[in-house]
Amino acid sequence: MAEVLQSTSGAQRDAECHLSRYTTLRLGGWAARVVTATSADDLVRGVREAGERGEEILVLAGGSNVVIGDAGFPGTVVLVRSRGLQVTDTDTDTVTVRVEAGEPWDDLVAQTVASGWSGLECLSGIPGSTGATPIQNVGAYGQDVAETITGVQVYDRVAGTTGRIEARDCGFSYRSSIFKYSDRWVVLSVDFRLNRSPLSGPVRYAELARALDVAVGDRVPLAKARAAVLRLRAGKGMVLDPADPDTWSVGSFFTNPVLDQADYERLRERATELGEPPSWPGADGTVKVSAAWLIDKAGFGKGHPGPEGVVTISTKHTLALTHRSGTARTEDLVRLAREIRHGVQARFGVTLHPEPVLINCAL
């Protein structure tokens, strides 16, 4: 385990402790201390020792779903850099793999596609680490990880023990889980059960079906599905590219609102002259509404500038807020997010909620 300590002198601070180095937004202030964990044992040790010293702890992996404030983090940041995949079970139809928390997510998806394992192909191109996926219940183009996760290996900071949480106990819901707003559990590895098939799961997402020129419900070769998803994501600036500031983001900044029927009818009334809001049926009679549509129709189109233009809405997708200048502060991004949220609330009566985790900053 490698450790990097921040000097008490601002002039002598180690650059490795500036958290903008570890987030896809390239934003965030200084950490008091940074520890790199290259294995599950390192990860447990780093978190446990920081806890014994009474320090605040932030576990950070790919940094693709987190917004860190300009004040940084006053405690220890543990960087998750563990790697590896092992097959733990197999039968005629399925294979179960255990993946270390620090394994880059898209590397894993590429490997499963190449191996003929179906279940993750529509989640191609999503930045970040495997250990973050159950926290967020990551999903895209009709798939989410809750469909394939069988269990999560964790370190329980309260009990001081390691163990496994079965998928049924993870509290998976739309872009959430028991892990998302709790610092009790540290994800060490994730188990996925995948189908042994050269074909994708049924294509559920209309946009992806159009891109593949198939009907919703059809199956296509895994590699074809992955390539189509990567093209769609790249066209929206959702595949990381160091040369493209539209990708310097956390992906979708706001989740799609889930409304009950009464609230949905009120939205329809307020949007009469704009046409029917894009929506999808949810559980228990709820309706999921397109946040991108609400943002755009509230007057915040692609490229809409934030303070002094140092942050903007992506020129490719209205759900992504981007740090384009290399000189912005987190507060600039947060101010733009507040402007959008307030504008949507005033126009449609719908409150948007951030998808990323906010650290030492708030809307």
Secondary structure, DSSP 4 states (H G I P E B T S, - for coil): -EEEEPPSSGGG--GGGBGGGGSTT----BEEEEEEE-SHHHHHHHHHHHHHTT--EEEESS-SSEEE-TT-EEEEEEEE----EEEEEE-SSEEEEEEETTSBHHHHHHHHHHHTEESSGGGTT--SBGGGHHHHT-EETTEEGGGTEEEEEEEETTTTEEEEEEGGGS--BTTB-TTTT-SSEEEEEEEEEEEE-SBPSPP--HHHHHHHT--TT---BHHHHHHHHHHHHHHTT-S--TT-GGGSS-S-SBPPPEE-HHHHHHHHHHTGGG-PPPEEE-GGG-EEE-HHHHHHHTT--TT-B-GGGSEEE-SS-TT-EEE-SS---HHHHHHHHHHHHHHHHHHHS----BSSEEES---
